[in-house]
Amino acid sequence: MKIRSLVCAAALAYTGNLLAQEANLVKYVNTRQGTNTKYEFSYGNTYPATSLPFGMNTWTAQTGKNGDGWKYQYFEHTIRGFQQSHQCSSWVNDYAVFSLMPVAGKLVVNEDERAASFSHDNEIAQPSYYKVKLDNNITAEMSPTERGAHLRFSFPKAKASYLVLDGYTKMSEVKIIPSERKITGYVNNCRWAPKDFRNYFVIVFDKPFTGYGTWENKKNTIAAKSETAEGEGVGAYIQFKDGETVQAKVASSYISPEQAELTLNTELGKFKSFDDTHKAADKVWNQLLGRMAVEGGTEDQKATFYSCMYHANLFSHQFFEYGKDGKPYYYSPYDGKIHDGYMYTDNGFWDTFRAQFPLNTVLHPKMEGQLVQALLDAQQQCGWLPAWSFPAETGGMLGNHSISLLTDAWVKGIRTFDPKKALEAYYHEATNKGPWGSANGRPGWKEYYANGYVPFTPQTLGSTAWTLEFAYDDFCGYQLAKLTGNKFYKDVFARQMYNYKNLFDTKTRFMRSKDAQGNWIEPFDPMDWGGPYTEGNAWHWTWSVFHDTQGLINLMGGEKNFTAKIDSVFTEPGTIKVGGYGQVIHEMTEMAEFKMGQYAQGNEPIHHLLYMYNYAGQPWKAQQHLRDVMDKMYNASENGYPGDEDEGQMSSWFVLSAAGFYSVCPGTDQYVIGSPLFKKMTIALENGKKFVIEANNNSKENVYIQSATLNGKPYTHNWITQTDIMNGGVLHFEMGNKPALNRGIAPEDRPFSLSKSQ
């Protein structure tokens, strides 16, 4: 029987010949990285997800109350359940959740009263395995498949042994089948999905029940010996013989109860024991982590790198399942119908277009091809391209960045979709406003086209940020049209992609806001957060010209002014001015915490900034700052990130930067060179080739590139291409402790920009 739980994507099939295939790399990963987070300050806003790469669901210990977005916080000391999860952000909570909680001695169903204390010293938190010994001497273990999990609960001797299934929030149903040692049911807790949305689950135990019943979590009433129940917050409990050790196999489906049973058999049927499932999950993760095999560096650096690589390979979640014929199909969260093919959800593209999806084009081009086609399928099903799916479209954040994913894939040779349909879908997005949030269609699109910018009003908060990101997206539309010979759409977007120029103030050298008459909005303070900016200020947003950095350099009056302006980001005081927000938000606090002036790595708008030194003749400054940020702002602990991890973007930034390059402008085939973290990294590609980055004499002090070769030939460019990587080969750097001031400063060594130097 084919076990699909062992295959995150067909890309992993060839990995038998990989370096480090058998290495135990999961030992480096701490899935609790970034979990010491609360509303006021984010070290990642993560939870310890036990999952296969891009799995349909994850499993996690639950410290927070049902319905609380902060499902696991490191500083909490009790666990109230072990739950199936899909959450990509604490700020949007979760969906399709149910949990299991072992209880010893007396049956307790109330989530507060059944919560058991624990110590992190008694936890193991790895991608393929979670274990905790609770203070009441119950041990819980979990290991994942793509659409399910294998769990094991060990109860203390001579203690009554119960397992409580909690239906979480909203409607649920349970059916207990004692003769089959089974519980089936569904939950429908979800904010963004059709009304008929259900997550069907099936759980099979390896030990007989000695008692059972149902309950509900609103008043915590118990119905002993009841086998079925349906209603708000309905759950079940089962009892085993005293001191039992129990295994549970769990699978779920959005399609039907029958599909959940089929998935249970195909994904977990071959595994006789929990340890077999754990071993198989270890193999999947070790193979994937081994595809970016690092040498040199400290153990702490390896832990940080592989913990980030784990997070970079969790989202988007698969939302498709395999039928009896072995073919993929899915319940659409957009139209509520069943469709053939692939669907992926749980991602906010405003965050992840920058690095997480470009990383996919390197590691998972086949999956990326499925995903970009799924974008167009989703557009057909709901009328709009996804921007922030969870699992259906929420319209969250800003920009129309599906076009970035589509164009980036096409440019890099991933051509699984019809480009004309993609351009038609994007044109519709860019000339309409959808019914959901500010990233669903375009708010202010008429003014943007007529005036070249979105004017700032009380109704258009974020207008400057919108304009900048619309201009980049229009570049992507232009690029895709140009590459596919579509003159109509090429001409449509050719002028719009320069709209960023309309909000640049030559006096202050900042991106600012204008009113409908074209007047600058006064008063202006570049440190003021909010207003025309989204989750940032002018110091953060002025740089959002990914596609035309040379054009921005020209606006600033040349390279000297441009690099001096970047320098000022670090020399300005890290003063917080709440501006239009009127209160301190966590992104402000995080910026101030790291004491790098106005540099705010904890949020996405500034992620590409350091690489911009490469466009202006000072690549060594990028090298120094990048290593400083990697060293000071990232680690593998519960305090591991400088802000929200955001569906893999914060991690993907680190993974790519540690490799020595970054995707400043997705939609082109270039990656801009930084400063590699390790002495050697070997990237094993889907096509069977290897791309190796060597950094001779690399150390904490030797962060500056002295010289480089690509496949043995001198290489002076501050960029490499997707083709360079996918062809395999060796990019070799000689590193030193002083800047090489004359390397990589010629015009041809600078990365792509639309404009030419003036």
C-alpha positions in Angstrom: 0.0 0.0 0.0 1.3 3.4 -0.9 1.8 5.6 2.2 1.3 9.2 1.1 2.1 10.4 4.6 5.8 9.8 3.7 5.7 12.1 0.7 5.2 15.8 1.2 5.7 16.2 -2.5 7.0 14.1 -5.3 10.1 16.2 -4.9 11.3 14.2 -1.9 11.2 10.8 -3.8 14.8 11.1 -5.1 16.4 12.0 -1.9 18.0 8.6 -1.3 21.2 9.9 -2.7 21.3 13.1 -0.8 24.0 14.2 1.5 23.0 14.0 5.1 20.0 11.8 4.2 20.5 9.7 7.3 21.7 12.5 9.5 19.6 13.2 12.5 18.8 16.8 11.7 15.5 16.9 13.5 17.5 17.0 16.7 18.4 20.6 15.8 14.8 21.8 15.4 13.0 23.3 18.4 9.4 23.7 17.4 8.9 26.0 20.4 11.0 28.6 18.7 9.2 31.9 19.0 6.5 30.7 21.4 7.3 33.1 24.3 4.8 35.5 22.8 1.9 37.6 24.0 -0.4 40.3 22.7 2.0 43.1 23.6 5.2 41.6 22.3 5.9 38.9 19.7 8.9 36.6 19.6 7.3 34.8 16.7 3.7 34.1 17.5 4.3 30.4 16.8 3.2 27.2 18.4 5.0 23.8 18.5 3.4 22.3 15.5 4.0 18.6 15.0 3.5 18.2 11.3 4.8 16.9 8.1 5.9 19.5 5.6 2.9 21.4 4.2 0.6 18.9 5.9 -3.2 19.4 5.8 -3.1 19.8 9.6 -0.7 20.0 12.5 -0.9 18.8 16.1 0.1 20.8 19.1 -0.1 21.0 22.9 -2.7 23.5 23.9 -2.1 25.9 26.8 -4.7 28.5 25.9 -8.4 28.4 26.3 -10.6 27.1 23.5 -11.0 29.9 20.9 -7.9 31.8 22.1 -5.5 32.6 19.3 -2.5 32.2 21.6 -2.9 28.4 21.7 0.6 27.7 23.2 2.6 30.3 25.2 5.9 29.3 26.6 5.4 31.1 29.9 2.2 29.1 30.6 2.5 26.1 33.0 -0.5 23.9 32.2 -1.7 22.0 29.2 -5.5 21.5 28.6 -5.4 19.4 25.4 -3.6 18.1 22.4 -5.3 19.5 19.4 -5.5 19.3 15.6 -4.6 22.7 14.3 -4.3 24.8 11.1 -3.6 28.2 12.6 -1.2 30.4 10.6 -1.5 33.5 12.9 -2.6 34.1 16.5 -4.4 37.2 15.2 -6.9 35.2 13.1 -7.3 32.3 15.6 -7.8 28.8 14.2 -10.3 26.5 12.5 -11.3 22.9 12.2 -10.1 22.2 15.7 -10.7 19.4 18.1 -8.6 18.1 21.0 -7.8 15.1 23.1 -6.8 15.3 26.8 -5.7 12.4 29.0 -7.2 12.6 32.5 -6.2 10.3 35.4 -8.0 9.3 38.6 -11.3 11.2 38.4 -13.1 12.1 35.2 -12.9 15.9 34.6 -14.1 17.5 31.4 -14.0 21.2 32.1 -11.0 22.6 30.2 -9.8 24.7 33.1 -10.1 21.9 35.7 -8.6 19.2 33.6 -5.6 21.3 32.7 -2.4 19.6 33.9 0.8 21.3 35.0 4.1 20.5 33.2 7.7 21.6 33.0 9.5 22.3 29.7 12.3 20.2 31.0 9.9 17.2 30.4 9.1 18.2 26.8 10.6 17.1 23.5 9.4 19.4 20.7 10.5 18.3 17.2 8.7 18.5 13.9 8.1 14.7 13.8 7.7 14.1 17.5 6.2 15.8 20.5 6.4 14.3 24.0 5.6 15.7 27.4 5.4 14.1 30.8 2.8 16.0 32.8 3.3 16.6 36.5 0.5 14.1 37.2 2.7 11.4 35.6 0.7 11.1 32.4 2.9 11.0 29.3 1.5 12.2 25.9 3.3 11.7 22.6 2.4 12.7 19.0 3.8 12.0 15.6 2.2 13.2 12.3 1.1 12.1 8.9 -0.1 14.6 6.3 -3.8 14.5 7.2 -3.6 12.8 10.6 -1.5 11.7 13.5 -0.5 8.9 15.8 -0.8 9.6 19.5 0.2 7.6 22.6 -0.9 8.2 26.1 0.7 6.5 29.1 -1.3 6.6 32.3 0.2 6.1 35.8 -0.3 2.7 37.4 -3.4 2.0 39.4 -5.0 5.2 38.2 -8.3 5.4 36.4 -7.5 6.3 32.8 -9.7 8.6 30.7 -9.4 10.4 27.4 -11.5 13.5 26.8 -12.4 14.7 23.3 -13.3 18.4 23.2 -15.3 19.7 20.3 -13.8 23.2 20.7 -16.1 26.0 19.6 -19.2 26.1 17.4 -21.1 22.9 16.3 -19.7 19.4 16.6 -20.9 15.8 16.5 -19.5 12.6 18.0 -20.3 9.0 17.6 -18.7 6.4 19.9 -18.4 2.8 18.5 -17.1 0.7 21.4 -17.1 -2.6 19.4 -14.6 -1.0 17.0 -12.7 1.0 19.6 -13.5 4.1 17.5 -14.9 7.6 17.7 -16.1 9.5 14.6 -17.6 12.9 14.2 -17.1 16.4 12.8 -16.3 20.0 13.9 -17.2 23.1 12.0 -15.5 25.8 13.9 -14.3 28.3 11.2 -14.6 32.0 10.5 -14.0 32.0 6.7 -15.7 29.1 5.0 -19.0 28.2 3.4 -21.9 27.4 5.7 -21.7 23.6 5.1 -18.0 23.5 6.1 -17.1 20.4 8.2 -13.9 18.7 9.3 -14.8 15.0 9.6 -12.6 13.0 11.9 -12.1 9.4 12.8 -10.1 8.1 15.8 -9.2 4.4 16.3 -7.7 3.1 19.6 -5.7 0.0 20.2 -7.3 -0.8 23.5 -10.9 -1.5 24.5 -13.1 0.9 26.3 -14.3 0.2 29.8 -16.6 3.2 29.9 -17.7 6.1 27.7 -20.1 8.9 27.3 -20.7 12.3 25.7 -20.5 15.9 27.1 -20.7 19.5 26.0 -18.3 22.3 26.9 -20.7 25.2 27.5 -22.0 23.9 30.9 -19.8 20.9 31.1 -22.7 18.4 31.4 -21.9 14.7 31.1 -24.1 12.0 29.6 -22.7 8.7 30.7 -23.0 5.7 28.3 -24.4 8.0 25.6 -22.9 7.0 22.2 -24.0 9.9 20.0 -24.4 13.6 20.4 -24.5 16.7 18.2 -24.6 20.3 19.2 -22.5 23.3 20.2 -19.2 22.2 21.8 -20.2 18.6 21.9 -17.4 16.1 22.8 -16.9 12.5 24.1 -15.0 10.7 26.8 -13.8 7.2 27.0 -12.3 5.1 29.8 -9.6 2.4 29.7 -8.5 0.0 32.3 -6.4 1.6 35.1 -2.9 2.5 34.2 -3.3 1.7 30.5 -1.0 2.8 27.7 -3.2 3.7 24.7 -2.4 4.5 21.1 -4.8 6.5 18.9 -4.7 6.9 15.1 -6.4 10.0 13.9 -7.3 11.2 10.4 -9.6 13.9 9.1 -11.3 15.1 5.9 -13.1 18.1 4.6 -14.9 16.0 2.0 -16.7 13.2 3.9 -16.6 10.7 6.8 -15.8 8.0 4.2 -12.8 9.9 3.0 -11.6 10.3 6.6 -11.7 6.5 6.9 -9.9 6.1 3.6 -7.2 8.5 4.7 -6.8 6.8 8.0 -6.1 3.5 6.2 -3.8 4.9 3.5 -1.7 7.2 5.8 -1.6 5.1 9.0 -2.7 1.6 8.1 0.9 0.4 7.5 2.2 1.5 10.9 1.7 -1.1 13.5 3.0 0.9 16.3 3.5 4.6 17.3 7.2 4.1 17.0 6.8 3.1 13.3 4.9 6.3 12.6 7.5 8.3 14.4 10.3 6.7 12.5 8.6 7.4 9.2 8.0 11.1 10.1 11.6 11.4 11.2 12.7 10.2 7.8 10.6 12.8 5.9 11.9 15.7 7.9 15.5 14.5 7.9 15.4 14.2 4.2 14.0 17.6 3.7 16.3 19.3 6.2 19.2 17.5 4.6 18.4 19.2 1.3 20.1 22.3 2.7 23.0 20.5 4.4 25.3 22.9 6.2 28.9 22.6 7.3 30.8 24.7 9.7 29.1 27.1 12.0 28.3 26.6 15.7 25.7 24.2 17.0 23.6 27.2 18.0 23.7 28.5 14.4 22.7 25.0 13.1 19.8 24.9 15.6 18.6 28.3 14.5 18.9 27.5 10.8 17.1 24.2 10.9 14.4 25.5 13.3 13.8 28.3 10.7 13.9 25.8 7.9 11.2 23.8 9.7 9.0 26.8 10.0 9.6 27.8 6.3 8.2 24.4 5.2 4.9 24.4 7.1 2.7 26.7 5.1 0.8 26.7 2.8 -1.2 23.8 4.0 -2.4 21.1 1.6 -6.2 21.3 1.3 -6.5 18.4 -1.1 -7.0 14.7 -0.3 -6.5 11.4 -2.3 -9.6 9.4 -3.4 -9.9 5.6 -3.9 -8.3 6.0 -7.3 -5.3 7.7 -5.8 -6.0 11.0 -7.5 -6.2 14.4 -5.7 -9.4 16.1 -5.1 -10.7 18.6 -2.6 -13.6 20.4 -0.9 -13.3 24.0 -2.0 -13.4 26.5 0.9 -14.4 29.1 -1.7 -17.6 27.6 -3.3 -18.3 24.6 -1.0 -18.1 22.2 -3.9 -15.9 19.2 -4.7 -13.3 19.6 -7.4 -10.5 17.5 -8.9 -6.9 18.6 -8.5 -4.9 20.5 -5.9 -5.7 23.2 -3.4 -3.5 25.0 -0.9 -4.6 27.4 1.8 -3.6 29.1 5.1 -1.2 31.8 3.8 -1.1 35.6 3.7 0.8 36.6 0.6 1.6 40.1 1.8 4.0 38.4 4.1 5.2 35.4 2.1 5.6 36.6 -1.5 8.9 38.1 -0.4 10.8 35.0 0.6 8.7 31.9 1.4 7.4 31.4 -2.1 10.7 32.2 -3.8 12.3 29.5 -1.5 9.6 27.1 -2.7 10.7 27.7 -6.3 14.2 26.5 -5.3 13.2 23.6 -3.0 9.7 22.6 -4.2 9.1 23.7 -7.8 6.7 20.9 -8.5 4.6 21.8 -5.5 4.8 25.5 -6.4 3.4 24.6 -9.9 0.4 23.0 -8.2 0.0 25.9 -5.9 0.0 28.7 -8.6 -2.6 26.8 -10.6 -4.7 26.5 -7.5 -4.7 30.3 -7.2 -6.5 30.5 -10.6 -8.8 27.7 -9.6 -9.7 29.6 -6.4 -10.3 32.7 -8.5 -12.8 30.8 -10.6 -14.6 29.5 -7.5 -15.0 32.7 -5.6 -14.4 35.5 -8.2 -11.2 36.8 -6.7 -7.5 35.8 -6.5 -6.5 34.8 -3.0 -4.5 37.3 -0.9 -5.0 35.9 2.6 -6.7 32.5 2.7 -7.8 30.9 6.0 -9.0 28.6 4.5 -11.2 30.8 2.2 -10.4 34.3 1.3 -10.3 36.9 4.1 -8.9 39.9 2.2 -6.5 40.6 5.0 -3.5 43.0 4.8 -2.8 44.8 1.5 -1.7 44.3 -2.1 -2.7 41.8 -4.9 0.3 39.6 -4.5 -1.1 36.4 -6.1 0.3 38.0 -9.3 3.8 38.0 -7.7 3.5 34.3 -7.1 2.3 33.6 -10.6 4.9 35.8 -12.3 7.8 34.5 -10.1 6.9 31.0 -11.0 6.7 31.7 -14.7 10.0 33.6 -14.8 11.6 30.7 -13.0 10.4 28.1 -15.5 7.4 26.8 -13.5 4.7 27.1 -16.2 1.8 25.0 -15.0 -0.9 27.7 -15.7 -2.4 29.7 -18.5 -0.7 33.2 -18.4 -3.6 34.8 -20.2 -6.1 33.6 -17.6 -3.7 34.8 -14.9 -3.5 38.3 -16.4 -7.2 38.4 -16.9 -7.7 37.5 -13.2 -5.2 40.1 -12.1 -6.7 42.8 -14.2 -10.0 42.1 -12.6 -8.4 42.3 -9.2 -6.7 45.6 -10.1 -9.8 47.3 -11.4 -12.3 46.4 -8.8 -12.8 46.3 -5.0 -14.0 43.1 -3.6 -16.4 42.5 -0.7 -13.8 41.6 1.9 -10.7 43.3 3.3 -8.3 45.8 1.8 -6.3 43.1 -0.1 -9.4 41.8 -1.9 -9.3 43.8 -5.1 -8.1 47.4 -4.7 -9.5 50.1 -2.5 -9.0 53.4 -4.2 -8.3 51.8 -7.6 -10.0 54.5 -9.6 -7.9 57.2 -8.0 -4.8 55.1 -8.3 -5.3 54.8 -12.1 -6.4 58.4 -12.6 -3.9 60.2 -10.4 -1.2 57.6 -10.1 -1.6 57.2 -6.3 -4.3 56.4 -3.7 -5.1 59.7 -1.8 -5.0 59.7 1.9 -8.4 60.1 3.7 -9.8 58.8 7.0 -11.3 56.0 4.8 -8.0 55.1 3.1 -5.7 54.4 6.0 -2.6 52.8 4.5 -2.9 54.6 1.2 0.8 55.1 0.7 1.6 51.5 1.5 -1.2 50.5 -0.9 0.2 52.6 -3.7 3.7 51.2 -3.3 2.6 47.6 -3.3 0.1 48.2 -6.2 3.0 49.5 -8.3 5.1 46.4 -7.6 2.2 44.1 -8.4 1.6 46.1 -11.6 5.3 45.4 -12.5 4.6 41.7 -12.0 1.6 42.0 -14.3 3.7 43.8 -16.9 6.5 41.3 -16.6 4.2 38.3 -17.1 2.5 40.0 -20.1 5.9 41.0 -21.6 7.3 37.4 -21.2 4.2 35.9 -22.8 3.7 38.4 -25.6 0.5 39.9 -24.3 0.7 43.4 -25.6 -2.6 44.6 -24.2 -1.8 43.8 -20.6 1.8 44.9 -21.0 0.6 48.3 -22.1 -1.9 48.5 -19.3 0.6 47.9 -16.6 3.6 49.6 -18.2 2.8 53.1 -16.8 1.3 52.0 -13.5 4.5 50.2 -12.3 6.1 53.6 -11.9 3.4 55.1 -9.7 5.7 54.9 -6.7 7.3 58.1 -8.0 4.2 60.1 -7.4 4.5 59.8 -3.6 8.2 60.5 -3.3 9.0 63.8 -1.7 12.3 65.1 -3.0 12.7 67.6 0.0 12.4 65.0 2.8 13.4 62.0 0.6 10.6 59.9 2.0 7.5 58.3 0.6 4.6 60.4 1.8 0.9 60.8 1.4 -1.1 63.2 -0.7 -4.7 64.4 -0.7 -7.0 64.1 -3.7 -5.8 67.4 -5.0 -2.1 66.4 -5.0 -1.1 68.3 -1.9 1.3 66.7 0.7 -0.5 65.8 3.9 0.8 67.9 6.7 2.2 67.8 9.4 4.7 65.1 8.5 7.0 63.2 10.9 8.8 60.2 9.4 8.7 58.4 12.7 4.9 58.5 13.0 3.4 55.0 12.6 0.2 54.2 10.8 -2.0 56.8 9.0 -0.9 56.3 5.3 1.5 53.5 6.3 0.6 49.9 7.4 2.3 48.6 10.5 5.2 51.0 10.0 6.3 54.5 9.3 8.1 56.4 6.5 11.5 55.0 7.6 10.2 51.5 6.8 8.0 52.1 3.8 10.2 54.4 1.7 12.1 51.4 0.4 9.2 49.4 -1.0 10.3 49.7 -4.7 11.5 46.2 -5.2 11.3 46.4 -9.0 13.1 49.7 -9.5 15.6 50.4 -6.9 17.7 52.4 -9.4 14.6 54.5 -10.0 14.5 55.2 -6.2 18.2 56.0 -6.2 17.6 58.5 -9.0 14.8 60.1 -7.0 17.1 60.5 -4.0 19.7 62.3 -6.0 22.2 59.5 -6.5 24.0 56.7 -4.8 25.6 58.8 -2.1 22.3 60.2 -0.9 20.7 56.8 -1.2 23.2 54.9 0.9 23.4 57.7 3.4 19.6 57.4 3.8 19.9 53.7 4.5 22.7 54.4 7.0 20.3 56.8 8.7 17.9 54.0 9.4 20.4 52.7 11.9 21.6 56.0 13.3 18.2 57.5 13.9 17.0 57.0 17.4 14.7 54.0 17.9 12.0 56.4 19.2 8.4 55.2 19.0 5.8 57.6 17.8 2.4 56.0 17.7 1.1 58.4 15.0 -2.2 57.3 13.4 -2.4 54.2 15.6 -2.8 56.3 18.7 -1.3 53.5 20.9 1.7 51.3 21.0 1.4 48.1 18.9 3.7 45.2 19.3 5.6 45.9 16.1 6.8 49.2 17.6 8.0 47.6 20.9 9.8 44.9 18.9 11.7 47.5 16.8 12.8 49.4 19.9 13.9 46.2 21.7 16.7 45.4 19.3 18.2 48.9 19.4 19.0 49.2 15.7 17.5 52.7 15.3 14.5 52.6 13.0 15.4 49.2 11.5 12.4 46.9 12.1 13.2 43.4 11.1 10.1 42.2 13.0 7.8 43.2 10.2 7.9 42.6 6.4 8.2 46.0 4.7 11.9 46.3 5.6 13.0 42.8 4.9 14.7 43.6 1.7 16.3 46.9 2.7 19.8 45.7 3.6 20.2 44.1 0.2 19.6 47.5 -1.4 23.2 48.5 -0.6 24.1 46.1 -3.5 22.3 48.4 -6.0 24.3 51.5 -4.9 27.9 50.4 -4.9 28.3 49.5 -1.3 27.6 45.7 -1.0 29.9 45.4 2.0 27.5 47.3 4.1 24.8 44.7 3.3 27.2 42.0 4.3 28.0 43.5 7.7 24.4 44.4 8.6 23.0 41.1 7.4 25.3 39.0 9.6 24.6 41.4 12.5 20.8 40.8 12.1 21.2 37.1 11.8 23.3 37.0 14.9 21.3 39.3 17.2 17.7 38.8 16.1 17.4 35.1 15.5 17.9 32.0 17.7 16.3 28.6 18.2 14.8 29.4 21.6 11.3 30.5 22.7 12.5 34.0 22.1 13.7 33.1 18.6 12.3 35.8 16.3 12.3 39.6 16.2 8.5 39.7 15.5 5.6 37.6 14.1 6.9 34.6 12.1 4.1 35.0 9.6 3.5 31.7 7.8 7.2 31.1 7.2 8.3 34.5 5.9 10.4 35.5 8.9 12.0 32.0 8.8 12.5 32.1 5.0 14.3 35.4 5.2 16.8 33.7 7.5 17.1 30.5 5.5 17.8 32.4 2.3 20.1 34.9 4.0 22.0 32.1 5.6 22.5 30.6 2.2 24.0 34.0 1.1 21.3 35.4 -1.1 17.8 36.9 -1.0 14.8 37.4 -3.3 14.5 41.2 -3.3 12.2 41.3 -6.3 10.1 38.2 -6.9 9.0 38.3 -10.5 12.5 38.4 -11.7 15.0 35.5 -11.8 17.6 37.1 -9.6 18.6 36.7 -6.0 20.7 39.4 -4.5 23.9 38.3 -2.7 24.5 38.9 1.0 26.9 37.2 3.3 26.6 33.4 3.8 26.4 32.2 7.4 28.1 28.8 7.0 31.4 27.7 5.6 29.5 25.4 3.2 25.9 24.7 2.2 24.8 22.0 -0.2 21.3 22.5 -1.7 20.0 19.3 -3.2 17.5 20.1 -6.0 14.4 18.3 -7.3 16.2 17.8 -10.6 18.9 15.7 -8.9 21.6 18.4 -9.1 23.3 20.2 -6.3 24.1 23.8 -5.8 26.9 24.4 -3.3 27.7 27.7 -1.6 31.2 27.8 -0.2 32.6 30.5 2.1 36.2 30.0 2.8 37.6 31.6 5.9 34.1 32.4 7.1 33.7 33.3 10.7 31.8 35.8 12.9 34.4 38.4 12.1 35.0 37.5 8.5 31.7 38.6 7.1 32.9 40.5 4.0 33.2 38.9 0.6 36.7 39.4 -0.8 36.2 37.6 -4.1 34.0 35.0 -5.7 33.9 32.4 -8.4 30.9 30.6 -10.0 31.9 27.1 -11.2 35.5 28.1 -11.1 35.2 31.3 -13.1 35.6 34.8 -11.5 32.2 36.2 -10.5 31.8 39.9 -9.6 28.0 40.2 -9.8 26.0 41.0 -6.7 23.3 38.6 -7.8 22.8 35.1 -9.1 19.9 33.7 -11.1 17.4 30.9 -10.7 19.1 29.2 -13.6 22.5 29.4 -11.9 21.0 27.6 -9.0 18.9 25.0 -10.8 21.8 24.1 -13.1 23.8 23.1 -10.1 27.4 24.0 -9.4 29.6 25.8 -6.9 29.4 29.5 -5.8 32.6 30.0 -4.0 33.4 33.0 -1.8 36.6 34.1 -0.1 35.7 35.9 3.1 37.7 38.4 5.2 37.3 40.8 8.1 37.6 44.0 6.0 35.3 45.3 3.2 36.5 44.7 -0.4 35.6 48.2 -1.5 36.3 47.7 -5.2 34.4 44.4 -5.6 30.9 44.3 -7.3 30.6 48.1 -7.9 30.5 48.1 -11.7 27.1 48.8 -13.3 26.8 45.3 -14.7 27.3 43.8 -11.2 24.2 45.5 -9.8 20.9 43.6 -9.6 17.9 44.2 -11.8 16.1 47.5 -11.9 13.6 48.9 -14.4 15.4 52.3 -14.6 18.9 53.1 -15.6 21.4 55.2 -13.6 21.2 59.0 -14.3 
